Amino acid sequence: MIYRFRVLLDTHEDVFRDIEIEASDSLEDLHNVIVQSFGFEGQEMASFYVSNEKWEQGEEIALFDMDDKPGDIRIMSDTRLEDTVWEKQPRLLYIYDFLKMWTFMVELAQIVEPDDGMSYPNLMFAHGQIPAEAPDREFIIEDMDEDSESEDVMDLDPDDYDSLDFDENWN
């Protein structure tokens, strides 16, 4: 099976990449295609975090095991996508370069059959240019006061799709 992901930089500007990758590939493979598609050199540490519908940071899956007790943390190269992401668990947070904190929201958009003759991973679509410096975290909902309504805090009307600049049928 092929997973289609949208990888969105956490910034006000629309900066995202749509990526296809085999479900049996590792999170390290996804890390590599994200790094390449956004134009990073790939020399920095990175981690994925399992996330929920509020984009809250959950279990860490690191590029390397830097823990005091080796084996206590999941490693990208040992973790397959299909064991971490599926239809009911479609979101990951991805942090690249812990000094600059490039933060991305990674969401599984679709699961499809592979196309004959297509090689994967595949960058399907790129939108926006990555800024020269990592933006401050903007949209992660875990930064909000838990007692407040997210629509009130973000000033969004969930019924007003036209003002959200969002294409429901992006693929």
C-alpha positions as CSV (number, residue, x, y, z in Angstrom):
1,M,0.0,0.0,0.0
2,I,1.0,3.6,-0.6
3,Y,0.6,6.3,2.0
4,R,0.0,9.8,0.8
5,F,1.0,12.4,3.4
6,R,0.7,16.2,3.6
7,V,3.7,17.7,5.4
8,L,2.9,21.2,6.5
9,L,5.4,23.6,8.0
10,D,4.1,25.3,11.2
11,T,3.9,28.8,9.9
12,H,1.3,31.4,8.8
13,E,2.4,31.0,5.2
14,D,1.2,28.0,3.2
15,V,4.4,25.8,3.0
16,F,3.7,22.1,2.4
17,R,4.7,19.1,0.5
18,D,2.5,16.2,-0.6
19,I,4.5,12.9,-0.4
20,E,3.8,9.3,-1.4
21,I,5.7,6.6,0.3
22,E,5.3,2.8,0.8
23,A,3.5,1.8,4.0
24,S,6.2,-0.7,4.7
25,D,8.9,1.9,4.6
26,S,10.5,3.1,7.8
27,L,10.0,6.5,9.5
28,E,13.7,7.1,8.6
29,D,12.7,6.8,5.0
30,L,9.9,9.4,5.6
31,H,12.4,11.6,7.5
32,N,14.8,11.5,4.5
33,V,12.1,12.4,1.9
34,I,10.9,15.3,4.1
35,V,14.5,16.6,4.5
36,Q,15.0,16.4,0.7
37,S,11.7,17.9,-0.3
38,F,12.1,20.9,2.0
39,G,15.8,21.4,0.9
40,F,17.5,20.7,4.2
41,E,21.0,19.3,4.3
42,G,20.0,16.4,6.6
43,Q,22.8,16.9,9.1
44,E,20.6,17.7,12.1
45,M,18.8,15.6,14.7
46,A,15.1,15.0,14.2
47,S,12.2,13.2,15.8
48,F,8.7,12.2,15.0
49,Y,6.0,12.3,17.7
50,V,2.7,10.4,17.5
51,S,0.0,13.0,17.6
52,N,-3.8,13.3,18.1
53,E,-6.5,15.5,16.5
54,K,-5.3,18.5,18.6
55,W,-1.7,18.0,17.4
56,E,-0.5,17.2,20.9
57,Q,2.9,15.7,21.2
58,G,2.9,12.1,22.1
59,E,5.4,9.2,22.0
60,E,8.8,10.2,20.5
61,I,10.3,8.2,17.7
62,A,13.9,9.5,17.3
63,L,16.4,9.4,14.5
64,F,19.1,8.0,16.9
65,D,18.8,6.6,20.5
66,M,20.5,9.2,22.6
67,D,18.7,8.1,25.8
68,D,20.6,7.3,29.0
69,K,19.3,3.8,28.8
70,P,19.7,2.4,25.3
71,G,16.6,0.7,24.0
72,D,14.1,2.8,25.9
73,I,13.1,4.9,22.9
74,R,11.8,3.9,19.5
75,I,14.1,4.6,16.6
76,M,13.0,5.7,13.1
77,S,15.0,3.0,11.2
78,D,13.3,0.3,13.3
79,T,9.8,1.7,13.0
80,R,7.6,1.0,10.0
81,L,5.1,3.6,8.9
82,E,2.2,1.1,8.8
83,D,2.9,0.3,12.5
84,T,2.7,3.9,13.5
85,V,0.2,5.6,11.2
86,W,-3.1,4.4,9.9
87,E,-6.6,5.8,9.2
88,K,-7.6,6.2,12.8
89,Q,-4.1,7.4,13.9
90,P,-3.2,9.7,10.9
91,R,-1.1,12.4,12.5
92,L,2.6,12.9,13.4
93,L,4.6,15.9,14.5
94,Y,8.0,16.1,13.0
95,I,10.8,18.3,14.5
96,Y,13.9,18.9,12.5
97,D,17.0,20.5,14.1
98,F,16.4,20.9,17.8
99,L,18.4,24.1,18.0
100,K,16.2,25.8,15.4
101,M,13.0,23.8,16.0
102,W,11.6,23.4,12.5
103,T,8.2,22.0,13.3
104,F,6.0,20.1,10.8
105,M,2.5,18.6,11.0
106,V,2.4,15.3,9.0
107,E,-1.0,13.9,8.2
108,L,-1.9,10.8,6.4
109,A,-4.4,11.9,3.7
110,Q,-5.0,8.8,1.7
111,I,-4.0,5.1,1.4
112,V,-3.9,3.9,-2.2
113,E,-2.6,1.0,-4.3
114,P,0.8,1.5,-5.9
115,D,0.9,2.7,-9.5
116,D,2.7,0.4,-12.0
117,G,6.0,1.8,-13.0
118,M,6.1,4.5,-10.2
119,S,9.0,4.6,-7.9
120,Y,8.5,5.5,-4.2
121,P,8.9,7.7,-2.3
122,N,7.5,10.3,-4.6
123,L,7.1,14.1,-4.1
124,M,3.7,14.7,-5.6
125,F,3.3,18.4,-5.0
126,A,5.3,21.2,-3.4
127,H,3.8,24.5,-2.4
128,G,5.6,27.5,-0.8
129,Q,9.2,28.3,-0.1
130,I,10.7,27.4,3.3
131,P,11.8,30.6,5.1
132,A,15.5,31.4,5.8
133,E,14.9,30.9,9.5
134,A,12.7,28.5,11.4
135,P,9.4,30.2,12.2
136,D,8.1,30.5,15.8
137,R,5.5,27.8,16.5
138,E,2.2,29.2,15.4
139,F,-0.6,26.6,15.1
140,I,0.1,23.8,17.5
141,I,-3.1,23.6,19.6
142,E,-1.3,22.2,22.6
143,D,0.1,25.7,23.2
144,M,-3.5,27.0,23.9
145,D,-5.2,27.2,27.2
146,E,-7.1,23.9,27.6
147,D,-10.1,25.7,29.1
148,S,-10.7,27.9,26.0
149,E,-12.5,26.9,22.8
150,S,-10.1,26.5,19.9
151,E,-12.4,28.4,17.5
152,D,-12.6,31.3,19.9
153,V,-8.8,31.4,20.5
154,M,-8.0,31.1,16.8
155,D,-10.9,33.3,15.7
156,L,-12.1,30.7,13.2
157,D,-15.6,29.9,12.1
158,P,-15.8,26.2,11.3
159,D,-18.7,26.8,8.8
160,D,-16.8,29.4,6.8
161,Y,-14.6,27.3,4.5
162,D,-14.1,30.2,2.0
163,S,-12.0,32.2,4.4
164,L,-9.9,29.3,5.5
165,D,-8.0,29.1,2.1
166,F,-8.3,25.3,2.3
167,D,-9.1,23.0,-0.7
168,E,-11.1,20.1,0.6
169,N,-10.1,18.0,-2.4
170,W,-6.4,18.7,-2.4
171,N,-5.5,15.5,-4.0
